[in-house]
Amino acid sequence: MSSMKKNSTIGGKNYKGGVQKQKLTIISLLLGVFLTVAVIAFITLLLIHLKVPKADVCDSHNCQYGICVADQTRLRGYTCNCTLGYVGDNCEVDACYSNGCKNGTCVADQSRIRGYKCNCTIGFDGENCQEMDKCEEEKNRLRIGLKEAQKPEQRTIILCESENGEIRCENTKRLKIESANYGRTEAAVCPGTNDGNTNCRLDVLGKLSEKCDNETRCPVPSRWEDLGGVDPCFGTYKYVEVTYNCS
């Protein structure tokens, strides 16, 4: 009896041990399959990564006048190396198109942020050639002074309507009419009928220049009939004002 119990106990232990072995075997097989699949997936992804290149950011770049270069330091992933004469993030701006070279020539210069420099005309200086050279400024001042000194003295004659007058030059100098107006621009000159109308003008420079230029003396008419045949302001007392010089 005791031996039967003993055999039964031994048989139960052997059965439990066999079940545990089967469970371990199944778990091992599953782990093996999982690891195999994981390794295959990893190798596949690695091969895909190595063999299939990523899309080139420069395929759809906006560099209008330049060359696209991949640049991971920039958010958009690339930078534009501009062609000489162009600036901007996308090389879209012609540096010399709206340059500020006031007295000089614009020249493309990529070493400058604005993309150009100014080659100044002789006598000018500054970033945009906006400053006159000190020596040239003094020369210019002297030239203006000399020109003013040599300028013939201007003279003016005013003749009230219907008055007779004459302009003349001394010695061998010749007349040159500078300006001539018939009408009324000032109330105090040649007072008369409706002398408050000071917006009365008839330019008679051409008429008097044709008559008097290069003459040594010349009579000046003061009636509208003799100065163009048009009354610029009917009913207003007028006068003729002539500015001339002798040279």
TAZI-V565503 format. One record per helix or strand. SS is the DSSP state (A for helix, B for strand). FROM is the first residue (numbers start at 0). LEN is the number of residues. Records with the same first field share a line. If there is no record, write none. Layout:
SS: FROM-LEN  FROM-LEN
This chain:
A: 1-50  56-4  133-17  204-8  223-3
B: 65-5  77-5  85-2  92-2  103-5  115-5  123-2  130-2  153-7  164-4  174-10  199-4  216-4  238-8
